[in-house]
Amino acid sequence: MPAADATPAPRPQPPSANAATANHLLGHPPDARLLLLNCDDLGLTESANLAVIDAVRNGIAASCSLMTPCAAAPHALRLLHRHPEVPFGVHLTLVCESAARRWGPLAARDRVPSLLDAAGELFAPTPAGRAELLARARLDEVEREFRAQIDAVAAAGLAPTHLDFHCLADGGREDILDLTLALGAEYGLAVRVWLPTALARMRGRGLPVVDHGFLDSFTVPLADKPAHYARLLAALPPGLTEWALHPGLAGPNPRDPDDGWRVRRTDHAFLVSPEARRLLTEQGITVVGYRALQEAWQRARGRLTPDDPAPDPPDVPR
């Protein structure tokens, strides 16, 4: 990866007030550069499962997220039992983008009809599909399905660290995000939040959330991806940044050759590469997973009840 060696070191940047607060809540100095590195789509396929577990155990990733409605979820649950050191969350799933690899709701279909299209299937995560889902979805049925997905993990004897969303930023609707935050509080879990309005709300509650946006690896150019990741790491500012990567091992699927296999294979290759670990050390970046956020959210919730006013931000050492 010669381009990585040619990447200039970024100029030192003072941390923002938000970054200093998030760092403090996570137990790091204000100028620490923190990377929340999570692997999404555990459970999608057995190939993805093997790649995700490998990326956390032997690579630089620090946690992952499980799609419980998918056919390979039982295989993922067996791997998580075998590797209890791997922190994982529930990748709450209301859409299905694969015609060749369909999955449906875990709740009985007749109990969640507002989440299904005219064919009785989950909507596709296209702009039109998401818009129709969000226009139709009844909140009580969303809750029924989310609880089914979370409880599937508990039924397997495993304890997740967080909740996040598959293909719906912050759940797609404010009431869905509020529901998810309430479920997170009930189950003792952190929640992935990354849109500006919700971030401000979470900071007001004394919760650590990302400071610098959110990177989805499906938006990263495939051409010379390692060099692109190296440039992003070199420019990483102080505070908390989240990357959601999607490792996989398989090649193209003859039934669905555009299923993202190039993204997944190149993500896995980077995550387990010696170069990635070297870059983190060279740049002085600390990788964190959702277990750290779960603990910080639990500490904050211990000071809050639903009727309490939002607390003042904590004092931050300078």
Backbone as numpy.savetxt, mean C-alpha at the origin, in Angstrom:
# Nx Ny Nz CAx CAy CAz Cx Cy Cz
24.17 -1.27 -13.48 23.32 -0.08 -13.48 24.20 1.17 -13.48
24.92 1.43 -14.59 25.88 2.53 -14.59 25.25 3.88 -14.34
23.96 4.06 -14.74 23.36 5.37 -14.56 23.25 5.75 -13.10
23.14 4.75 -12.23 23.02 5.05 -10.80 24.27 5.74 -10.29
25.43 5.27 -10.75 26.69 5.87 -10.30 26.82 7.30 -10.76
26.15 7.63 -11.88 26.29 8.98 -12.41 25.28 9.95 -11.81
24.37 9.47 -10.99 23.35 10.34 -10.42 23.95 11.23 -9.34
23.86 12.54 -9.47 24.45 13.41 -8.45 23.67 13.34 -7.15
24.37 13.53 -6.05 23.69 13.56 -4.75 22.82 14.81 -4.67
21.61 14.71 -4.11 20.75 15.88 -4.01 21.30 16.87 -2.99
20.95 18.13 -3.18 21.32 19.13 -2.20 20.54 18.89 -0.91
21.17 19.11 0.25 20.43 18.94 1.50 19.22 19.86 1.54
18.09 19.34 2.01 16.86 20.11 2.11 16.39 20.12 3.56
15.95 21.26 4.05 15.37 21.26 5.40 14.04 20.54 5.38
13.71 19.81 6.44 12.42 19.13 6.48 11.29 20.14 6.64
10.16 19.81 6.02 8.97 20.62 6.24 8.42 20.34 7.63
7.50 21.21 8.08 6.87 20.98 9.39 6.13 19.65 9.40
5.44 19.33 8.28 4.73 18.05 8.21 5.70 16.89 8.31
6.81 16.97 7.57 7.77 15.88 7.57 8.38 15.69 8.95
8.71 16.81 9.60 9.30 16.70 10.93 8.34 16.03 11.89
7.04 16.36 11.77 6.05 15.76 12.65 5.90 14.27 12.37
5.79 13.88 11.10 5.67 12.46 10.76 6.89 11.69 11.23
8.06 12.25 10.99 9.28 11.57 11.43 9.29 11.39 12.93
8.90 12.43 13.66 8.88 12.34 15.11 7.92 11.25 15.58
6.75 11.18 14.99 5.77 10.17 15.38 6.27 8.76 15.10
7.15 8.62 14.12 7.72 7.32 13.80 9.06 7.07 14.48
9.50 8.02 15.31 10.72 7.82 16.09 12.00 8.11 15.35
11.96 9.04 14.38 13.15 9.39 13.59 13.42 10.89 13.69
14.64 11.32 13.47 14.95 12.75 13.51 14.26 13.50 12.37
14.10 14.82 12.51 13.35 15.59 11.51 13.92 15.51 10.10
15.25 15.34 9.99 15.84 15.34 8.65 15.98 13.95 8.05
15.42 12.93 8.69 15.52 11.57 8.16 14.69 11.45 6.88
15.24 10.71 5.93 14.55 10.43 4.67 13.97 9.02 4.78
12.65 8.94 4.95 11.97 7.68 5.21 11.21 7.23 3.96
11.38 5.97 3.60 10.69 5.39 2.45 9.83 4.23 2.92
8.52 4.43 2.84 7.56 3.37 3.13 7.44 2.52 1.88
8.05 1.34 1.90 8.19 0.52 0.70 7.34 -0.73 0.85
6.18 -0.71 0.18 5.18 -1.77 0.32 4.95 -2.45 -1.03
4.79 -3.76 -1.00 4.49 -4.53 -2.21 3.00 -4.83 -2.26
2.32 -4.31 -3.28 0.90 -4.57 -3.44 0.65 -5.87 -4.22
-0.59 -6.33 -4.15 -1.11 -7.43 -4.99 -0.65 -8.81 -4.58
-0.22 -9.00 -3.33 -0.07 -10.36 -2.83 -1.42 -11.05 -2.93
-1.42 -12.30 -3.40 -2.66 -13.04 -3.59 -3.14 -13.06 -5.02
-2.59 -12.20 -5.87 -3.06 -12.11 -7.25 -2.81 -13.42 -8.01
-1.56 -13.92 -7.94 -1.16 -15.19 -8.55 -0.11 -15.82 -7.66
0.15 -17.10 -7.86 1.21 -17.74 -7.07 2.56 -17.15 -7.41
2.76 -16.76 -8.66 4.01 -16.11 -9.05 4.20 -14.79 -8.32
3.14 -13.99 -8.27 3.23 -12.72 -7.53 3.48 -12.98 -6.06
2.84 -14.01 -5.50 3.04 -14.32 -4.09 4.50 -14.61 -3.79
5.12 -15.46 -4.60 6.52 -15.82 -4.37 7.42 -14.61 -4.49
7.13 -13.75 -5.47 7.97 -12.57 -5.68 7.81 -11.58 -4.54
6.58 -11.37 -4.06 6.35 -10.42 -2.98 7.05 -10.89 -1.70
6.87 -12.14 -1.34 7.51 -12.65 -0.12 9.03 -12.56 -0.24
9.55 -12.87 -1.42 11.00 -12.78 -1.64 11.47 -11.33 -1.50
10.69 -10.39 -2.04 11.10 -8.98 -2.00 11.15 -8.44 -0.57
10.28 -8.97 0.32 10.29 -8.52 1.71 11.36 -9.26 2.51
11.50 -10.56 2.28 12.45 -11.35 3.08 13.89 -11.14 2.62
14.10 -11.02 1.33 15.47 -10.99 0.80 15.80 -9.71 0.05
14.82 -8.82 -0.10 15.05 -7.56 -0.80 14.88 -6.38 0.13
14.58 -5.23 -0.43 14.51 -4.00 0.35 13.10 -3.64 0.76
12.08 -4.36 0.28 10.70 -4.05 0.67 10.51 -4.36 2.15
9.54 -3.66 2.77 9.36 -3.79 4.22 7.99 -4.29 4.62
7.02 -4.35 3.69 5.70 -4.88 4.00 4.98 -5.14 2.69
3.77 -5.69 2.78 3.03 -6.03 1.57 1.54 -5.99 1.86
0.72 -6.14 0.80 -0.72 -6.03 0.93 -1.39 -7.18 0.18
-2.35 -7.86 0.84 -2.96 -9.09 0.36 -4.36 -8.83 -0.17
-4.62 -9.32 -1.39 -5.95 -9.28 -2.00 -6.66 -10.59 -1.67
-7.53 -10.57 -0.68 -8.13 -11.82 -0.22 -9.16 -12.41 -1.18
-9.80 -11.66 -2.10 -10.76 -12.31 -2.99 -10.13 -13.12 -4.12
-8.83 -12.99 -4.36 -8.21 -13.61 -5.53 -7.98 -15.11 -5.32
-7.90 -15.84 -6.43 -7.79 -17.30 -6.36 -6.50 -17.75 -5.68
-5.43 -16.96 -5.77 -4.15 -17.35 -5.16 -4.01 -16.86 -3.73
-5.09 -16.30 -3.15 -5.01 -15.85 -1.75 -4.72 -16.99 -0.78
-5.32 -18.19 -0.94 -4.96 -19.28 -0.01 -3.47 -19.63 -0.05
-2.87 -19.59 -1.23 -1.43 -19.83 -1.34 -0.66 -18.73 -0.60
-1.10 -17.48 -0.75 -0.43 -16.38 -0.06 -0.55 -16.54 1.46
-1.72 -16.95 1.93 -1.90 -17.15 3.36 -0.99 -18.25 3.89
-0.79 -19.29 3.12 0.15 -20.35 3.55 1.56 -19.80 3.64
1.96 -18.98 2.68 3.30 -18.38 2.72 3.44 -17.45 3.93
2.41 -16.69 4.24 2.47 -15.79 5.40 2.55 -16.59 6.70
1.88 -17.72 6.78 2.03 -18.59 7.94 3.47 -19.09 8.05
4.06 -19.40 6.92 5.43 -19.94 6.91 6.44 -18.85 7.25
6.09 -17.60 6.97 7.03 -16.49 7.19 6.35 -15.41 8.03
6.15 -15.66 9.31 5.42 -14.70 10.15 6.16 -13.38 10.34
7.42 -13.32 9.93 8.16 -12.06 10.04 7.75 -11.06 8.96
6.96 -11.47 7.99 6.58 -10.60 6.87 5.32 -9.81 7.26
5.42 -8.48 7.43 4.23 -7.69 7.76 3.35 -7.55 6.50
2.04 -7.64 6.69 1.15 -7.52 5.54 -0.15 -6.84 5.97
-0.77 -6.19 5.00 -2.08 -5.59 5.22 -3.10 -6.21 4.30
-4.33 -5.70 4.36 -5.42 -6.16 3.51 -5.63 -5.13 2.41
-5.46 -5.57 1.17 -5.59 -4.73 -0.01 -7.07 -4.76 -0.41
-7.86 -3.87 0.17 -9.31 -3.91 0.00 -9.67 -3.77 -1.47
-10.49 -4.70 -1.96 -10.65 -4.90 -3.39 -12.11 -4.86 -3.78
-12.51 -3.85 -4.54 -13.88 -3.73 -5.04 -13.96 -3.82 -6.55
-12.83 -4.03 -7.22 -12.79 -4.07 -8.68 -12.01 -5.31 -9.12
-12.22 -5.69 -10.39 -11.47 -6.80 -10.98 -11.10 -6.41 -12.40
-9.80 -6.29 -12.66 -9.34 -5.80 -13.96 -8.97 -6.90 -14.94
-9.02 -8.16 -14.53 -8.50 -9.24 -15.37 -9.63 -10.10 -15.92
-9.83 -10.06 -17.24 -10.83 -10.92 -17.85 -10.38 -12.38 -17.83
-9.07 -12.61 -17.84 -8.55 -13.98 -17.86 -8.40 -14.56 -16.46
-8.53 -13.74 -15.44 -8.31 -14.20 -14.06 -9.33 -13.49 -13.16
-10.57 -13.92 -13.24 -11.64 -13.20 -12.56 -11.70 -13.56 -11.09
-12.12 -12.58 -10.30 -12.47 -12.83 -8.90 -13.71 -12.01 -8.57
-14.41 -12.43 -7.55 -15.63 -11.74 -7.15 -15.58 -11.37 -5.69
-16.68 -10.86 -5.16 -16.71 -10.48 -3.75 -16.62 -11.71 -2.85
-16.10 -11.50 -1.64 -16.12 -12.58 -0.66 -17.48 -12.70 0.01
-18.18 -11.59 0.17 -19.55 -11.65 0.67 -20.44 -12.28 -0.40
-21.55 -12.87 0.03 -22.49 -13.45 -0.92 -22.96 -12.36 -1.90
-23.04 -12.72 -3.18 -23.37 -11.72 -4.19 -24.73 -11.07 -3.94
-25.68 -11.83 -3.43 -26.99 -11.24 -3.19 -27.00 -10.31 -1.98
-25.86 -10.25 -1.26 -25.74 -9.35 -0.12 -25.01 -8.06 -0.49
-24.41 -8.03 -1.70 -23.67 -6.83 -2.13 -24.01 -6.47 -3.58
-25.29 -6.42 -3.95 -25.62 -6.20 -5.37 -25.17 -4.84 -5.90
-25.06 -3.84 -5.05 -24.65 -2.52 -5.55 -23.19 -2.48 -5.94
-22.42 -3.51 -5.60 -20.99 -3.55 -5.96 -20.76 -4.30 -7.27
-21.84 -4.76 -7.92 -21.72 -5.61 -9.10 -22.29 -4.92 -10.33
-21.70 -5.26 -11.48 -22.17 -4.69 -12.74 -23.38 -5.47 -13.26
-23.81 -5.14 -14.47 -25.01 -5.77 -15.02 -24.84 -7.27 -15.21
-23.60 -7.73 -15.35 -23.33 -9.16 -15.51 -23.15 -9.87 -14.17
-23.30 -9.14 -13.07 -23.12 -9.74 -11.76 -21.68 -9.91 -11.34
-20.78 -9.14 -11.96 -19.35 -9.20 -11.65 -18.89 -7.89 -11.05
-17.71 -7.92 -10.40 -17.10 -6.68 -9.94 -16.77 -5.80 -11.14
-16.87 -4.51 -10.94 -16.58 -3.57 -12.01 -15.10 -3.60 -12.37
-14.78 -3.23 -13.60 -13.39 -3.06 -14.02 -12.90 -1.70 -13.53
-11.59 -1.58 -13.21 -11.08 -0.30 -12.72 -10.74 0.69 -13.83
-11.57 0.72 -14.87 -11.48 1.76 -15.89 -12.13 3.02 -15.34
-11.87 4.18 -15.94 -12.57 5.38 -15.46 -14.08 5.20 -15.43
-14.65 4.59 -16.46 -16.10 4.40 -16.49 -16.53 3.39 -15.45
-15.77 2.32 -15.29 -16.12 1.30 -14.29 -16.06 1.83 -12.88
-15.00 2.58 -12.57 -14.89 3.16 -11.23 -16.02 4.15 -10.97
-16.33 4.97 -11.99 -17.39 5.97 -11.81 -18.72 5.30 -11.53
-19.04 4.22 -12.25 -20.31 3.54 -12.02 -20.33 2.86 -10.66
-19.22 2.22 -10.30 -19.15 1.59 -8.98 -19.38 2.62 -7.88
-18.69 3.74 -7.94 -18.77 4.73 -6.88 -20.13 5.42 -6.86
-20.80 5.48 -8.00 -22.14 6.05 -8.03 -23.17 5.09 -7.44
-22.94 3.78 -7.58 -23.92 2.79 -7.17 -23.70 2.24 -5.76
-22.44 2.17 -5.33 -22.10 1.39 -4.14 -22.79 1.92 -2.89
-23.54 1.06 -2.22 -24.14 1.39 -0.93 -23.10 1.17 0.17
-23.04 2.11 1.10 -21.99 2.05 2.11 -22.13 0.80 2.98
-23.37 0.38 3.28 -23.53 -0.81 4.11 -23.02 -2.05 3.39
-23.13 -2.08 2.06 -22.63 -3.22 1.31 -21.11 -3.17 1.17
-20.56 -1.96 1.04 -19.09 -1.83 1.06 -18.56 -2.34 2.40
-19.20 -1.96 3.49 -18.75 -2.43 4.80 -18.85 -3.95 4.89
-19.93 -4.52 4.37 -20.09 -5.98 4.43 -18.94 -6.67 3.69
-18.58 -6.13 2.52 -17.50 -6.75 1.75 -16.15 -6.51 2.39
-15.89 -5.30 2.88 -14.61 -5.03 3.54 -14.44 -5.93 4.77
-15.49 -6.07 5.56 -15.37 -6.94 6.73 -15.10 -8.39 6.31
-15.73 -8.84 5.25 -15.48 -10.21 4.78 -14.01 -10.37 4.39
-13.43 -9.36 3.74 -12.04 -9.46 3.31 -11.08 -9.42 4.51
-11.38 -8.57 5.48 -10.53 -8.51 6.68 -10.68 -9.77 7.51
-11.92 -10.24 7.66 -12.16 -11.41 8.50 -11.60 -12.68 7.88
-11.42 -12.71 6.56 -10.79 -13.87 5.94 -9.37 -14.06 6.44
-8.68 -12.97 6.73 -7.33 -13.04 7.27 -7.37 -13.52 8.71
-8.29 -12.96 9.50 -8.41 -13.38 10.89 -8.78 -14.86 10.98
-9.64 -15.33 10.07 -10.04 -16.74 10.07 -8.86 -17.65 9.78
-7.87 -17.13 9.08 -6.67 -17.91 8.78 -5.65 -17.85 9.92
-5.98 -17.13 11.00 -5.09 -17.07 12.14 -3.94 -16.10 11.98
-4.12 -15.08 11.13 -3.07 -14.11 10.86 -3.53 -12.72 11.26
-2.57 -11.86 11.57 -2.88 -10.50 12.03 -2.26 -9.48 11.07
-3.07 -8.72 10.34 -2.52 -7.72 9.42 -2.07 -6.46 10.16
-1.37 -5.61 9.42 -0.87 -4.35 9.97 -1.66 -3.14 9.51
-2.33 -3.24 8.34 -2.93 -2.04 7.77 -4.00 -2.42 6.76
-4.73 -1.39 6.33 -5.70 -1.49 5.25 -5.29 -0.53 4.15
-5.39 -0.97 2.91 -5.22 -0.05 1.78 -6.16 -0.48 0.66
-6.12 0.22 -0.46 -7.13 0.06 -1.49 -6.51 -0.37 -2.81
-7.19 -1.26 -3.50 -6.78 -1.68 -4.83 -7.49 -0.83 -5.87
-6.73 0.02 -6.56 -7.22 0.81 -7.70 -8.26 1.86 -7.33
-8.38 2.22 -6.08 -9.28 3.31 -5.67 -8.55 4.18 -4.66
-8.09 5.35 -5.10 -7.34 6.23 -4.21 -8.21 6.64 -3.04
-7.72 6.36 -1.82 -8.45 6.69 -0.59 -9.89 6.17 -0.63
-10.09 5.03 -1.27 -11.41 4.41 -1.34 -12.33 4.98 -2.38
-11.95 6.09 -3.01 -12.75 6.66 -4.09 -13.84 7.61 -3.64
-14.27 7.52 -2.38 -15.31 8.40 -1.84 -14.99 8.69 -0.39
-15.37 9.90 0.05 -15.05 10.28 1.43 -15.71 9.35 2.44
-16.96 8.94 2.17 -17.61 8.07 3.15 -16.99 6.68 3.18
-16.45 6.22 2.05 -15.76 4.92 2.04 -14.45 5.02 2.81
-13.75 6.15 2.67 -12.54 6.33 3.47 -12.89 6.41 4.95
-13.94 7.14 5.31 -14.33 7.22 6.71 -14.67 5.84 7.26
-15.38 5.05 6.49 -15.69 3.67 6.90 -14.40 2.89 7.14
-13.44 3.03 6.23 -12.20 2.27 6.34 -11.39 2.73 7.55
-11.39 4.03 7.83 -10.71 4.52 9.02 -11.36 3.95 10.28
-12.69 3.86 10.28 -13.38 3.28 11.44 -13.05 1.80 11.58
-12.98 1.07 10.46 -12.60 -0.34 10.53 -11.15 -0.48 11.00
-10.29 0.41 10.53 -8.90 0.38 10.99 -8.81 0.57 12.49
-9.59 1.51 13.03 -9.59 1.73 14.48 -10.13 0.51 15.21
-11.18 -0.10 14.67 -11.77 -1.27 15.31 -10.81 -2.44 15.35
-10.09 -2.66 14.26 -9.19 -3.80 14.16 -7.76 -3.47 14.58
-7.48 -2.22 14.92 -6.14 -1.82 15.34 -5.14 -1.72 14.22
-5.58 -1.20 13.06 -4.75 -1.17 11.87 -4.51 0.26 11.40
-3.36 0.49 10.77 -3.13 1.73 10.04 -3.93 1.69 8.74
-4.06 2.84 8.10 -4.77 2.94 6.83 -3.93 3.77 5.87
-3.79 3.28 4.64 -3.07 4.07 3.62 -3.93 5.26 3.22
-3.35 6.45 3.36 -4.01 7.70 2.98 -3.02 8.51 2.18
-3.46 9.10 1.04 -2.47 9.89 0.30 -3.03 11.05 -0.50
-4.34 11.33 -0.42 -4.86 12.52 -1.09 -4.87 13.70 -0.12
-4.71 14.93 -0.63 -4.42 16.07 0.25 -5.44 16.31 1.35
-6.73 16.25 1.05 -7.73 16.55 2.08 -7.65 15.56 3.22
-7.55 14.28 2.89 -7.48 13.26 3.93 -6.16 13.34 4.69
-5.08 13.67 4.01 -3.79 13.81 4.71 -3.88 14.89 5.78
-4.49 16.01 5.44 -4.61 17.09 6.42 -5.43 16.63 7.62
-6.49 15.88 7.37 -7.32 15.37 8.47 -6.51 14.44 9.37
-5.74 13.55 8.78 -4.97 12.60 9.58 -3.89 13.31 10.39
-3.24 14.29 9.79 -2.23 15.04 10.54 -2.87 15.75 11.73
-4.09 16.26 11.54 -4.78 16.91 12.63 -5.08 15.97 13.78
-5.12 14.69 13.50 -5.36 13.69 14.56 -4.06 13.15 15.15
-2.93 13.71 14.72 -1.65 13.25 15.25 -1.20 11.93 14.69
-1.60 11.62 13.44 -1.25 10.35 12.80 -0.18 10.57 11.74
0.84 9.71 11.69 1.85 9.86 10.64 1.31 9.39 9.30
1.42 10.26 8.31 1.01 9.94 6.94 2.09 10.48 6.00
2.00 10.11 4.73 3.04 10.50 3.79 3.09 12.02 3.62
4.29 12.48 3.34 4.53 13.91 3.16 4.72 14.31 1.70
5.11 13.35 0.85 5.62 13.72 -0.47 4.98 12.91 -1.59
3.69 12.68 -1.49 3.04 11.98 -2.58 3.25 10.48 -2.49
2.81 9.80 -3.54 2.70 8.35 -3.54 3.11 7.87 -4.91
4.01 6.90 -4.96 4.46 6.37 -6.24 3.87 4.98 -6.44
3.17 4.79 -7.55 2.66 3.49 -7.99 3.58 3.03 -9.11
4.16 1.84 -8.98 5.18 1.42 -9.94 4.63 1.22 -11.34
3.30 1.13 -11.50 2.74 1.04 -12.85 2.86 2.38 -13.59
3.23 3.45 -12.89 3.44 4.74 -13.55 4.91 4.98 -13.90
5.79 4.06 -13.53 7.23 4.23 -13.75 7.60 3.70 -15.14
8.36 4.46 -15.92 8.74 3.98 -17.26 9.50 2.66 -17.18
9.20 1.76 -18.11 9.89 0.47 -18.13 11.32 0.61 -18.65
11.54 1.55 -19.54 12.87 1.72 -20.11 13.85 2.18 -19.03
14.87 1.36 -18.79 15.91 1.69 -17.81 15.31 2.01 -16.44
14.40 1.15 -16.00 13.72 1.38 -14.73 14.68 1.47 -13.55
15.73 0.63 -13.45 16.63 0.77 -12.30 17.24 2.16 -12.18
17.61 2.74 -13.30 18.18 4.09 -13.25 17.13 5.11 -12.81
15.89 4.90 -13.23 14.82 5.80 -12.81 14.62 5.71 -11.31
14.57 4.50 -10.77 14.45 4.34 -9.32 15.65 4.96 -8.61
16.83 4.82 -9.18 18.02 5.40 -8.55 17.90 6.92 -8.48
17.39 7.55 -9.53 17.23 9.01 -9.52 16.19 9.42 -8.47
15.11 8.65 -8.37 14.10 8.98 -7.36 14.66 8.86 -5.96
15.47 7.85 -5.72 16.07 7.70 -4.39 17.03 8.84 -4.09
17.80 9.24 -5.09 18.75 10.33 -4.87 18.03 11.63 -4.53
16.84 11.81 -5.08 16.09 13.05 -4.87 15.11 12.96 -3.72
15.06 11.84 -3.02 14.07 11.66 -1.96 14.26 12.72 -0.88
13.21 13.49 -0.55 13.36 14.55 0.46 13.21 14.01 1.87
13.55 14.81 2.88 13.27 14.41 4.26 11.77 14.22 4.47
11.43 13.34 5.38 10.04 13.04 5.64 9.67 11.67 5.13
8.38 11.40 5.05 7.87 10.07 4.70 7.31 10.06 3.29
7.85 9.17 2.47 7.40 8.96 1.10 6.98 7.50 0.96
5.92 7.23 0.20 5.51 5.84 0.00 5.65 5.43 -1.46
6.21 4.24 -1.67 6.22 3.57 -2.96 5.41 2.29 -2.85
4.51 2.08 -3.79 3.78 0.82 -3.91 4.30 0.11 -5.14
5.09 -0.94 -4.93 5.64 -1.72 -6.02 4.87 -3.02 -6.17
5.04 -3.68 -7.34 4.19 -4.82 -7.69 5.05 -5.96 -8.24
5.85 -6.60 -7.39 6.76 -7.63 -7.90 6.02 -8.88 -8.37
6.59 -9.51 -9.37 6.11 -10.78 -9.89 7.23 -11.50 -10.59
7.03 -12.78 -10.88 8.07 -13.60 -11.51 7.67 -14.11 -12.89
6.39 -14.19 -13.18 5.94 -14.85 -14.40 6.18 -13.98 -15.63
6.21 -14.64 -16.79 6.26 -13.94 -18.06 4.86 -13.68 -18.57
4.73 -13.35 -19.87 3.42 -13.00 -20.41 2.45 -14.18 -20.34
1.21 -13.86 -20.07 0.13 -14.84 -20.05 -0.47 -14.89 -21.45
-0.45 -16.06 -22.12 -0.98 -16.11 -23.50 -2.43 -15.63 -23.59
-3.21 -15.81 -22.53 -4.61 -15.36 -22.55 -4.73 -13.87 -22.27
-3.70 -13.28 -21.69 -3.77 -11.87 -21.29 -2.36 -11.29 -21.30
-1.77 -11.10 -22.49 -0.35 -10.71 -22.56 -0.05 -9.33 -22.01
-1.06 -8.51 -21.79 -0.84 -7.15 -21.27 -1.21 -7.05 -19.80
-0.93 -8.12 -19.04 -1.37 -8.14 -17.64 -0.36 -7.52 -16.69
0.58 -6.76 -17.21 1.53 -6.05 -16.36 2.75 -6.86 -15.98
3.02 -7.95 -16.66 4.13 -8.81 -16.24 5.47 -8.09 -16.34
5.63 -7.19 -17.29 6.91 -6.47 -17.39 7.13 -5.58 -16.18
6.08 -4.90 -15.74 6.18 -4.08 -14.53 6.58 -4.96 -13.35
5.92 -6.08 -13.21 6.13 -6.93 -12.05 7.51 -7.57 -12.05
7.96 -8.06 -13.17 9.29 -8.70 -13.21 10.40 -7.69 -12.95
10.27 -6.49 -13.53 11.33 -5.49 -13.32 11.28 -4.93 -11.90
10.10 -4.84 -11.30 10.02 -4.43 -9.89 10.72 -5.45 -9.00
10.44 -6.73 -9.22 11.08 -7.75 -8.39 12.60 -7.71 -8.56
13.05 -7.61 -9.81 14.50 -7.59 -10.05 15.16 -6.44 -9.32
14.52 -5.26 -9.31 15.12 -4.13 -8.60 15.11 -4.35 -7.10
14.00 -4.79 -6.56 13.86 -4.92 -5.10 14.87 -5.87 -4.49
15.24 -6.92 -5.21 16.16 -7.91 -4.64 17.59 -7.70 -5.12
17.86 -6.62 -5.84 19.20 -6.40 -6.38 20.15 -5.84 -5.33
21.42 -6.24 -5.36 22.41 -5.60 -4.48 22.51 -4.11 -4.71
22.25 -3.66 -5.93 22.34 -2.24 -6.23 21.30 -1.44 -5.46
20.09 -1.98 -5.32 19.06 -1.26 -4.57 19.48 -1.06 -3.13
20.02 -2.12 -2.52 20.47 -2.00 -1.13 21.63 -1.01 -1.02
22.53 -1.04 -2.01 23.66 -0.12 -1.99 23.18 1.33 -2.08
22.19 1.58 -2.94 21.67 2.94 -3.10 21.06 3.47 -1.81
20.33 2.63 -1.10 19.74 3.06 0.17 20.82 3.45 1.17
21.86 2.63 1.24 22.96 2.93 2.16 23.68 4.20 1.74
23.96 4.31 0.45 24.69 5.47 -0.06 23.91 6.76 0.17
22.60 6.70 0.02 21.77 7.91 0.16 21.32 8.14 1.60
21.59 7.21 2.50 21.18 7.38 3.89 19.67 7.33 4.08
18.99 6.50 3.28 17.54 6.38 3.33 17.15 5.23 4.24
16.17 5.45 5.09 15.65 4.42 5.98 14.33 3.89 5.42
14.27 2.59 5.17 13.05 1.97 4.69 12.20 1.55 5.90
10.92 1.87 5.85 9.99 1.45 6.89 8.83 0.70 6.24
8.16 -0.12 7.03 6.98 -0.83 6.57 5.77 -0.40 7.37
4.65 -1.03 7.07 3.41 -0.64 7.72 3.32 -1.06 9.18
4.19 -1.96 9.63 4.15 -2.29 11.05 4.51 -1.06 11.89
5.48 -0.28 11.43 5.84 0.95 12.16 4.68 1.93 12.18
3.96 2.06 11.05 2.81 2.96 11.04 1.69 2.42 11.91
1.47 1.12 11.89 0.43 0.55 12.75 0.69 0.89 14.21
1.91 0.73 14.65 2.24 1.02 16.05 2.02 2.50 16.36
2.41 3.38 15.43 2.23 4.81 15.66 0.74 5.19 15.66
-0.04 4.60 14.76 -1.48 4.87 14.75 -2.12 4.35 16.03
-1.69 3.20 16.51 -2.26 2.68 17.76 -1.93 3.60 18.93
-0.70 4.13 18.97 -0.35 5.07 20.04 -1.22 6.31 19.97
-1.44 6.83 18.76 -2.26 8.04 18.61 -3.70 7.76 19.01
-4.21 6.61 18.63 -5.60 6.30 18.96 -5.80 6.12 20.46
-4.75 5.76 21.16 -4.86 5.64 22.60 -5.13 6.96 23.27
-4.83 8.09 22.57 -5.08 9.42 23.10 -6.40 10.01 22.60
-7.09 9.29 21.71 -8.26 9.87 21.05 -9.49 9.00 21.24
-10.64 9.62 21.31 -11.93 8.94 21.16 -12.68 9.70 20.08
-13.73 9.13 19.50 -14.43 9.83 18.42 -14.95 11.21 18.81
-15.19 11.44 20.12 -15.74 12.74 20.54 -14.68 13.75 20.94
-13.42 13.31 20.98 -12.36 14.23 21.39 -12.06 15.22 20.28
-11.70 16.47 20.60 -11.20 17.38 19.57 -9.84 16.90 19.09
-9.51 17.29 17.87 -8.20 16.93 17.34 -7.11 17.56 18.21
-6.06 16.82 18.54 -5.02 17.38 19.39 -4.10 18.30 18.61
-3.37 19.11 19.35 -2.33 19.89 18.73 -1.22 18.96 18.24
-0.52 19.32 17.16 0.61 18.48 16.74 1.62 18.35 17.87
2.29 17.19 17.95 3.26 17.01 19.03 4.45 17.92 18.87
5.11 18.21 20.00 6.35 18.98 19.93 7.40 18.18 19.18
8.07 18.85 18.29 9.06 18.18 17.47 10.44 18.68 17.85
11.37 17.80 18.20 12.71 18.26 18.52 13.38 18.88 17.30
14.08 19.96 17.53 14.76 20.66 16.41 16.26 20.44 16.51
